[in-house]
Amino acid sequence: MAQHQGLVEKLDKVVRQYPDFPQKGILFRDVHPIMSDPAIRKELQDYYATQYQAQDIDVVVGLDSRGYYFGVPLADRLNVPFVPIRKGGKLPGATYKIEYAKEYGKDSLEIQIEAIKPGQRVVVLDDLLATGGTIGGACQLLEKVGAVIVACEFVIELVDLDGKKQIPQGVKYNSLLKY
């Protein structure tokens, strides 16, 4: 636990805050400084690998686009496929699409229909849990392709927005930084 707490403190020190971005009234928490610090980035990757190496994960899913930063290294560590869930109109081939509300507007997500086989166990990674619109939409897409969602992981959670309500019951979720 002490090692985990040390990681949380390091992450908290490097995450930047930008008031009124992308619009007035929003306090944007930026994870990009994590990507600029190889030691913290490696420690975060080690943390995620330790959490899921014994979980029989078949596929790692990352949410467009900052979830890719954390999902691809985890997939590499677990030696499993990485599947992106992208914003609408960005994936070729046959896709499932869902529209959802987020904290400052509407958006859509897509997944390629054949990217995940029914019954495959997945862990989903993203940088931020806010109102839960993105993760809620992603979970609906994953259920539509028949995935078994083992867990949803976030670097940051904006606790007051209660986005965890959008995660299906029984699915484990974790966020390292809670604001």
Phi, psi and omega in degrees: 000322180299320179296318178298315180297321177298320177297315180301316180296319179296316179299316181300325181289330184262339179293127181266153178243135178233106178291148175060035174230133002278359175210165183304135178095349180261132172257105184277129176256117189259120179272355184302327177300335175298320181292336181274352183245098185303323182292314179291319179301315179295318179297321178294317178298319177298319179300309181298318180299318179297322181294327191242359183296335181251018186260006181053049178281132178265329185212140170257132180246132176243142181264138183303126349246338184289341175294340178293326181304324185260332183285316182298312178298324178294317178301319178298315181295323181274352182058047179230164178295153171251132178237125177273143163255122188248163172295152184308139175084007184255348183251137176279167175079191182284129181226159164261143182230145176220142175259147183209162176263143173234182190298338180220043176148196179242157179204181176220156179231154177221153171223142176292134188303320185262013184290329181229134178274146178306135178091350179290140181272127184235151166242139184249133179238140173211166182281326193217136170249114180246256180282345178091003181300315182293311181292325177298315177296318179298317179296322177297318178296317181295321176295324180296325178274359176088015179289152171258112183276112181279316184199159173236128183242138178226145173285317185235142171231129172268094193301319183297339180275350171056039181296340181299341177296339181275352179275132182303145178303141178088350178269125177295141172222153181213140171227137184280315179253130179240121178241000000 
